[in-house]
Amino acid sequence: MKFNLSHINFSEGMEQASVALRVLRSTPAFIKKHQLWKGFLDHKWIMIVTILIMGTLSVTLYYDVHDYFSPDEGININLDIPTEGFDDGIQALEEAALISPENAKESLEAGKKSLSDAKDKLEDNHKPLFSGSYKFLILIFLEILIFHFAVGTNNILKNENRLLIVREFSRAQIRMIKIMAHKWIFGLIIYILVSILFGILGLSKLTNFIMFFVYAFFMGFAFLDNYLEQYHFSIKKSSKRIQSHFGAATFFGIIASAGMSIPVIGPILMPFIFAVAATIYGHEVAMEKEVV
């Protein structure tokens, strides 16, 4: 799944995002009108798997939220200043250590370490609740349901009655694992390259901003791939097709990622909503009929 930007049109990307927004706004009404949850309740084995997964997620999410809002009481930072203040203080200590006598350097180095530790702790306490990797795992765990809703939505849109069997759910699960594993590795490589480049340019603070959009595209990719998988697209062909719809993929990923950061309900509801939205989008623009 190599990225070849020659088939990507950035002006079309903006139009795709606009279509994706319109589709997403209509998705809740679509779900309510067609009562998509009823088909889900007919598959008892899916319900059992879902209950187990949601139970595990609930416990994990509880501890994430608890740790986020209840930091270790043993560590108390009495500095109400932005991290830039820490950076200035660390730099000042480094400069002082260079011109200080040997007997004073040890104290200055200790002060520098203490300030660095305080900065790291402050940044840790203000991280997003759920990391990109955590969201990737959620998609993997809930792929059975995502694929179920994607197929159910496509049945309604195309007036079909495709019935899924266990083997198809298994193939979908394996495919999602392959895609997310590849995207995680690829994202790590991009992160390293962006960090090095922006570090050289003195723009390190922009690294996480750029990576947010990279991981958003990867998440949107996963939802759209569930649509193309129904038309027997290989992962390679699906990748090329979705890259040409990067505007929609990135838009879906941004909103889904933000929504999944809502404690408890976000990681549970967002995958289902965007499975439906991505399928409606794929149907409207006929992604399966384009020439690869």
N, C-alpha and C positions, 0 to 999 in steps of 0.2 A: 504493500500500500504506500507507494511513493507519491509525494505531492508534486504534481506538474502544474504550475500556475498558468500555462499557456491556454488552458480551456476555462479559466476563471475570469468572469467579467464583473468588475467591481460596481459598475453602474447597475447591472442587473441584480447584484447582491442587495442593493438598497430596495429595489422593487420586491425582491423575494421576502425581505424582512417585513415589508408593508403587508404583503399577502399573508405571511405567517401571523402577524398581529391580528389581522381581521379573522383568520381562522381560529386563533386562540380565544378571541373574545366570544366567538359563537360556540365554542366547545362545551362549556357547562350546560347550555340549553340543549345541545345535541345529546349529551349523556342523559339528561333528565327526560327528554322526549322519548328516547329509545330504550330507556331503562337498562343500560348495558350491564348493570350488576346482576340482573336476573340470570343471564346465561352463565355467569360466573358461579352462581349458587348451585347450578346443576352438576358441577364437577366436584364431587365430594373430596377426591384426593387432592385437588388443587386447594380446596378450603383448608384441609389438614396441614398441607405444606405452608400455606399462607399464615395460618394461626401460629405455627411454630416459628416462622421467620419474624412475624410481627412481634411475637413474644420476646424473641432474642433482641430485636431492634429496640423494643421499649425499654428493656433493662439497660442496654448500651447507651441509649439516648438519655435515660434518666441520669446515669453517672456523668455523661458529658455535660448535661445542663447543670447538675449539682456542682461539678468541679469548676465550671465556668463562673457560676455566680457565688460559689463558696470557696475561694482560694485558700491555700494553706495558711492558717492563722499564725503559724510559727514564723512566717516571713512578713515583715511589715516595712513598707517603703513609705517614708514620710517626705517624699519629694513630689510635689504637685506641679511638675513641669514637663513639657514635651520631650521626646527622646533626643531632639536636637540639642537640648541643654546637657544631656548626658554626653553627647558627642563632643561638645565644646569643653566640658570638664575633663574628659579622658584625654583630649588633645593637649590641654593645658598641663596636665600631669606628665604626659610624655615629654613635652618640651622642657618642663622644669627638671625632669630626671636627667636630661642630657647635660645640663649645666650645673647640676648639684654635686656636692661632695659625695664620695662613696657611702659614707655613713648615713646620708639622707635618702639615698636612692631606694633603699629597701622599704622605707615608709611610704615613699611616693608610689612605688610599684604596688604595694598593698592597697593604697587608696585607689589606684587605677583599677585593680582587680575588683574591688568592692563596688566601684561605680559601674563597671562593665556588667557585673552580675546583676546589679539592680536594674540596669537597662534591659537585659535579657528577660528578667522576670516580668517587667512592665509590659514588654512586647508580647510575652507568652499569655499574659492575662487579657490581652486585647486581640487575640487571634479569632478568626471566624469560628463559630461553634463546631462546624464539621468541615474537615479538609476535603480537597478534591479527590484524594484517594478513597476517603470514606464514602463519598457519593458514588464513585465508580463501583465500590463493593455493594452498595445498595441496589444499583442497577443490575448487577450480576445476581444477587439474591432474589430480586423480584422479577427476573426476566420471564418466568413462567406466566406471571400475571400480565406483564407488559405485552407479551406475545398474544395472550388470550384476548386482551382488549383490542389490540391492533387488528387481529383477524376478525373479531366480532364487528368492529367498525367497518372494515372493508366489505364484509358480507352485506351490511346494510347499504353501503354506498353503491355497490355493484349488483345488488339484488341477487346475491348468491347464498348458498347454505353450506359452506365448507365446514366440515366437522373435524376437529383436531383429535389426533390420537397421541398416546404417550410418546411414541417414537419422535413425532414432530416437536413436541415440547422439549424432548431431550436434545434434539439437534439444535433447536433455538438456544437452549441453555449453553451448550458447548460453543456455539458461534459467538454468543455474547461474551463468554470468558475469553475467547481468542481476541476479540476486538478490544475489550477493555485492557487486557494484558499488553497488547501492542500499543494502545494509546498511552498507557501508563509509562511504558519504557520510552516511547517517542516523546512524551511530555517531559520526562526527566532529562532527556538529551537536549531538548529545546531550552529547558530551564537553565541547564549548565551553560549553554552557548550564550543565552541572553544575559545571564549573570556576569559572564566574563566580558562580553561586549559593553554592557552598560556600566560595569565596574571601571573599565578603561576610560569610558566617556564621562565618568562621574555622575551617572544617572541611576545608580543602584536602586534608588527608591521606586523607580518605575518598573522594576522587574516583576513584582507581584501583580501590578496593574496589567501588564502585557500577558502574563500567564493566566490571568482570570479569563481573558478572551480566548486564549488557546484551549483551555480546559472546557470552556463553554461550548466551543465548536465540537470538541470530542463528545460531550454529552448529547448535543443535538444530533450528531452523527449516529449515535446509538439508537435514538428514537426513530430516525428516518430509515435506518437499516432494517428495522423490523417490518417496514412496509415493503422494501425491495426484496427482502428475503422471501416474501410470499410469492414472488415471481421468479424464484430460483436464480437470483443474481449471486454470483460468487462474491466473496468479500472484496476482491480486487476490483471487480466491475462496479460494485456498490460504492466503493470508496471514490472512484472517479466520478460517478454520477452525483454523489452527495457533495463533493468538492465544487461541482458546478452549481450547486444550490447552497453555497456556504453562507449566504445571507440568512436564509431560513434556518439552517442548522445552528448558526451562531446565536440568532435571536432566541430560538427555542432553548438553547443551552443556557443563555444568560438568565432568562426568567425562571427556568427550572432550577438552576443552581441557587438563585436567590430564594426561591420558594422552599427548597429542600433545607435551607438554613433555619427555617422556622421549627423550633423544637417540637418533637413528637409527631405532629400531624403533617409537617412538610415532607419528610422523607417517605411517608406512607402514601400521601395523596398525589404528589407531583408526578411520580412515574406513570400513574394511571391516566392522569389528565393529559400529559404530553404524549403518551402512546396514542391516544385518540386524536389529538391535535395533529401530530405528525402524519398519521394515516389520512386524515382529511386533506391535509396539504398535499401529500403525495398523489392523492386521487384528483384533486382539483387541477394540478399542473401536469398530470399524467407522466410522472417520473419514470414509470416502467416502459413507456413507449418511445422515449428519446433514444437516439442512436448513440451507442457507447463507442 
